[in-house]
Amino acid sequence: MKIRIKLTLFFTFIFILLFIIIYSYLSNSFKTHIFNTSQFRIDRFIEGFIDMNKLKEVKNYEEIKNIKIDIPQRKRKDSNNEERKDFFPFIWLIIYDKDLNIINSTNLAKSYPIKIKYSDLKKKYFRVNFEKINKDDLLLFNDGDISSAIAKSYNLHTKENEIFYIVTLFPFSKENDYIKELELIIIRILVFFIVVFFIIGYFYAKYSLNPINKIQNQLNKISDDDLSKRIVVKNNNDEVGELTNSINNLLNRIENAFLMEKQFVSDVSHEFKTPISILRLSIENLINEDSLSDQILEKLGQSLEILYSMDFLVQKLLYLSKLEQNIIPFKQNVFNLSETISLIVKNLDFIAVNKNIKITTIIDKNIQINGDKELIYIALYNVIENSLKYTEKGIVSVIVTKSDNFTMINVEDSGCGIPEDKIDRIFDRFFRVDEARKINEGYGIGLTIVKRIIDLHKGKINVKSNLGYGTNFEIILDRMGMRF
């Protein structure tokens, strides 16, 4: 998962968490306020009811039973401009005795009684649910299958010191519906803001990480061919700038190390070239003397063969060093690749004859390519020679085909093959698949030079191998010299 997605999800989660905390706090505060308001209204209602019916002055339960419970509405003027007092026909109120038997109640309470427990009487208030109530039956409550209310109990004493309880309900259904509707609205708002916040967070994270993407793009443009490039950022004082400075310092050290390595290879090759040439000439002169025995001549011949091999290694090292330092000029011209490959096969035919190997060729005629003819010759010569060198029997096939823009060269042999875990390393300098090979079988420089030349031509080289059955080198070149 990319960093921008992680950052977006993290900040979205933080937003949701904060939203839930704030919502919970506000929701609880709102519900508490509603309950407190409802309780206040019940208290005011009961105070008026007690005073109106003089319940504090009743003598006994019988007197309470005979009281006609009237709950008047506020006064208002009729059509004759006379004040009149209306009464609520739909008020739920019950008076219980000490054993919770009903003493008196409103008509609505008689129609819809509830079971009261002593534990309810001790509560500040308790919730009551009425099931399957229609609005025509209970106008104070809402429509639907379940209507709710807040119930509260008040205890008083008669003159005969008998306790009785007044229980009334305050409708809470509208508030419940309002809370549910508010919760639904808040959930919709939350979903909307999550989507919006995720989109904004994604693009903001992308914007914040854009300097890192630029660093990555600049790093991808830095290759081992040119380590002199450096990363450029607008602000060197922030964290990205500090990271850039660290990367540039690392590139400086890497470039210096590469330059020192290239210079070392070049210097050592130059230093070895002269003494090897002197030793080779000296041994050649000794061999021409007639006084030497056959045994000494054989040893001198072996030494001369090693010197020839070392001299060839030094020449390859010098050539590779010049390639890497761009000392060898790149002469790009249009030339006939078909003729060049045919010439290479002809020049290497003596190796095939000596090893009893057959070279088969399928080459499209007159393939024109834009590149350095001499460098391409050296690269393809090394590839085909390498296939012949490590093939003991069978054939080496060279197939060259062309398309509108590209030329594909396949060199396939039936040799020993390359282990899968070593294929990626065969182009490294001085790497040999089998370290036990004789010194005259190669130094691991040829394929390094091949890779460097193909890279100079902006081409590609792919290797497929089946251990024990052979290897295939696939080289793709742009016919017009265009970059891949």
N, C-alpha and C positions, 0 to 999 in steps of 0.2 A: 504494500500500500504506500502510495506517495505521501510525502510530508504534507503537501497542501491539503490532501484529503484528511489526514490525521488532525491537522490544525483546525480544519473546518468542523469536523465531528467533535473535537474537544470543546471548541467555543460554543457550538450548538448545544452540546450537553450542559455546559455551564449556564447558558441562557435558559434552557428548560428547567434546570435545577433552581435557579434564582426565581424564575417565573412561578414555579410550584410553591416555593417558600413564601413569596409575596402573596400569591393567591390564597394559600392556606391561612396566612395571617389575616388578610382582609375578609375572607369568607367567615372565619371564626368570629372576627370582630362584628361583622354584619349580623350573623346569627345571634350573637350575644345581645346585640342592640335590639333586635326584633323581640327576643324573649323578654328582655327587660322592659321594653315598651308594652308588650302584651301583658306582662305581669302588673305594670303600673295601671293599665286600663282596667284590668280585672279588680285591682284594689279600689280604684275610684268607683267602679260600678257597685261593688259589694258594700262599700261605705254608704253610698246613696240608698241602696236597697235596704240595708239594716236600719238606717235612720227613717226611711219612709214607712217601713212596716213596724217600727219600734220593737225590733227583735231583742234588744237589750233589756226590755221591760216585761217580757212575757213571763207568766207564772209557771207554766208547765207545758208538757208536750201537747196536751189537749188544746191549749190556747193557740199553739203554733199550727195545729192541724186546721183550726177554724179560720186562720188568716187567709184572705184572698190575695194571692201574690199578684200584684200589679206592678208592671215595669213600664212606666210612661216614657214616651219619646219626648224630645224637646218640644217646647210650646211653639205653636205657630198660629197665624191668623187664618180664619176661614174666609169664604166669599163675602160674608157680612162684616168683615173686618173685626170679628170677635176672636179673642184668643181661645184656643181649644187645646186639649192635651190628648195626643194619640198614644196608644200603647203598642209595645212590641208583641206581636203574637208568636214570634219564633225566638224565644229565649230559653236556653237550656239551663235549668237550676233545680237542685234537689236539696231538701233539708233531711238529714239523717238523725236518728237518735243514737244513744250510746252503743247500741248493738248493731248499728248500721242498717236499721230498718227505716224505710222511707216514711217520713212524717208528712211532708208536703212537697209539691213540685209544680213546675209549669207543665202545661199540656204537652209541649215538645219533649220534655224530659220523661213524661209518662209513656210517650210513644217510643222513645229510644233510650231506655235505661242502660246504665253501665254498672259493672260490678266494681265496687269499691273495697279495697283492702286497707287494713290499719296501717300497713307500710306506706300506702299512697298518701295517707293523711299527714304523715310525718315529713313528706317531701316539700320542697319549696314550691314546686309545680310538677305535674306529670303529664305525659302525652296520652291522648285518647284517639283511637282510630275507629271510624264508623264505616262499616262495609256495606256496599251496594245501597248507597243513599242517593236518591234523585233530587235534583234541584227543586222540584215542586214540593217535596216533603221537607226539605231542610234548606230554606233560602239563605240562611247565614253561612252555609258551607258550599264548597265548590261542587261542580259536576264530577262524575267519574265513579270508579268502583270503590275507591278509598278516599275518605275525607278525614282530616285530622284537626285536632284542637288542643289547646293547652287547658288543663284542668287545675283548679286550685281549691284547697280546702281551708275553711275558717271555722274555728271552734268557739262556741259561746256557751253561757250557762243561763239556765232559767232562774227565776226567783227561788225555786225550790232546790237550786244547786244541781240540777241535772244538765249534763253536757249534751249539746247537740252540734251537728256539723252542717255547714252550708257549703255545698260543692257546686261550682259553676264552671262553664266552659267558655273559652274565648276562641273563636275560629282562627285556625292557623293555616288553613288550606291555601288561601291566596298567597300568603307569604312563602309557603312551601313551593307553590307553582312558580312564584317569582324567583326563588332561589334556584330551582331546577332550570328554569329558562335562562337565568343568568349564568349558571354553570355551563349550559350548552353553548351560549354565546362566547364564553371565555374559552371553551375548548376549541371552537372554530377559530377564534382569534389566535389561540396558541398554535394551531396547525398552520394558519396563514403565516404567522411570524416565524415559525420554524422553517418553512419553505423559503421565505424571504431572507431570513438570517443565514440559512445554508447557502443560498445563491450569492448573497453579498459576501459572506465569509469565504466562500470558495474563490471568488474573484479577488478579494482583498489578500487572501493568502497567496494567490498566484502573483499578485502585484508585489507583495512583500518578498517573495522568493524569486522574483524576476532577475535581480542581480546575480543570484546563484546560477540561474539558467544561463545568463550571459557568460559567467565564468566557465561553466561547463562547455558552452559552444566554443569559447576561445581556447580552452584546453584541448578540445577535439581537433582544432586546427594546428596544434603543435605536434609535429611528428619527429621521429628520430633523424629525419633528413635536415631539419632546421629547428634547432633548440634555442635560437636567438630570440624568438617571439616571447612577449610577456603579456600578462593579463592587465587590462586597463579598466579601472572603475572610477566613477565620478567622485565618490567620497571615500577617502582613505582613513577617516577617523572613526567610522563605526565598525561593528563586528565583521561585516562583509569585507570592509577595507583591510582590517587586520588579517583576515583569512587570506585575502589576495596577496598581501605583502609576504605572508609566510609561504604561500605557493610560489611566488616569484623568487624568493630566496632559495627555495628547494630547487627550482628550475636552474638557478644560477649554479648551484653546486653540481647538479646533474650535468649541465652543459660543460662545466669545467672538467668534470671527470671524463666525459666522452672525448673532449678535446685532448686531454692528457693521454687517454688510451690510444686515440688515433695517432697522436704525435709519437707515442712510445713505439707503436707497431711500425710506423714509418722509419723512425730513427734506428730501431733494432734491425729492420730489414736492410737499410743502407749499410749499417755497420757489418752485417754478416755477408753482404754481397761481395765485397772485395776479398776477404780472406778465403771464402769458399771458392772464388774464381782462381785465386793463387794456388790453393791446394789442388784443385781440379787440374790445372795446367801442369803442376809439378808431377802429379801421379801419371798424367798422360805421357809426359816426357820419360818417366821411369819405365813405363810399360814398353816403350819403343827400344829399350836397351836389350841386346841379345844375351847378355851375361846372366840374366835373371832366370831362376828355375821356374818350372811350371807351377809349383806350389805357391811361390811368392807372387807370380803373375795372377794366379786365381784370387789371392787375397787382395792384391791391388785392384783387380777388376771389381771385386765386391765393394771395396772402399770407394772406387770411382762411381759405381752405381748409386751408392748412398749420397755421394756429393752431388750427382746429377739431380737426385730427388730433392735434396735440400736446396739446391739452386733453383729448381722449379717452384718449390714452396716460397722461397724469398721473392721470386718474381710475382707470384700470385698475391702475396701479402702487399707488395708495393703497388700492384695494380688495384687491389681492394682499397688500400689507403687513399690512392688517388681518386677512386670512385667516390668514397665517402667524403672526401674534402673537396669534391667537385673540381679537381685539378684537370682531369681528363675532359676535354671539350665535348659537348653533346652536339654532334653534327646531324641535324635532322633533315633528311631528304627523302623523296619518294623513290623507292627501289622495288625490285622484283623479289618478293620473299620466296616464291616457288623455286627460282634459280638458286637462291642462297641455301635453302634447305637441301636441295638436290646436291649441291657442292659439298655440304657438310657430310651427307651420307656417303658420298664418293670418297671423301678424305678419310672417313672412319671405317671404310670397308675392310682395310687390312686387319683391324682388330677382330672383326667378325670372322674373317677367313681363318685367322690363327686359332680362334676358339671354336671353330666349326659352328658358328651361329649364323642364322639367316636374317637379313634385314629386309623387311617388306615395307613398301611405301605406297600411299595413296595421297597424291598431292594435286589439288586443283591447279589448273594452269593459270599462269599470268596473274598471280595475286600481288597487287600493288599495295604497299604499306608505307606510311609516312613515319620514319624513325631514323635511328643511327644504325646504318648497315653493319658497321664493324662490331658494335656492341651486341646487336642482335645475333650476329654470327657467333660471337664468343659464348653468349648465353645458351643458344640452342646446341652448340657444339658440346658444351659441358653436360647438358641434360642427356643427349643421345650417348655420349661417351660414358656417362655414369650408368646408364641402362646396360650398355655392352659390358662394362667392367664387372657388374654384379650379376650377370647372367651366365651360368655355366653351360646350359644347353637350352635348345628351343629357338625362339625367334624374338626379335625386337621389331615392333611395327611403328611406323611414323605416318600419321594421318593428318593432313592439313586441309581444312575446309574454310570457306568464306561465306559471309552473309553480306547484307547491305552495308553494315558499318563495322563488323568485327571479323577477325580471323581467329580460328580455333586450331591449336596445334596439340595433338595427342601423341605422346611417346609412351608406348606400353611394352613391358618386357615380361618374360616368364621366369624371372630370377627368384632370389630367396625371399623377397618381400621385406617389409618394414613392420616391426611391432606397432600396434595401434597407439600405445602410450608414448611412442617416440616420434610419431609423424610430425607433430607440431614443432619439433626441435631440429629437424634436419636442415633448416636454413640458418641455424645458429653457427657462428664461427667456431671452427675446430671441433664441431660435434660429429662423432662417427657412431653409427648404429652399433657396430661391433668394435669395441675398444681393443680387441685382441687381434685385429687385422694387421697385416704387415705394413711397414712404413711406406712401402712403394704402392700400396693400394689406395692411398689418398690421405689428406690431412683435414678434411672437413671444411675446405675453403671454396671448392668449386660451386656448390649449391648456394653458398652465401653470395657469391658474385652474381649468380643467375638471378637470385631474388632482387638484388640491388639494381641490376640492369632492367628487369621487368618493371620494377617500381619507377624507375626513371622514365619509362615509356607509358606510365599510368595504366599498366596492364595488371592482370591477375594470374596467379599460378596456384593451382590446386593439386593436391596429391591424394590418391586413393591406393591403398595397398592391401593385399591379402597375404598374410605371412605364409611363406612356403610356395606361393603360386605366382607372385609377381606384383609389379607396381605400375601405376599409370600416372604420368605427369600431364596435366591439362593446363595449357597456357592460352590466355585470351588477350589479344592485342587489338587496340582500336586502330582500324585501317587508316583513319584520317588524323590520328594523333590527338583525338579529343579525350578529355578526362572522363573517367567513370564516375 
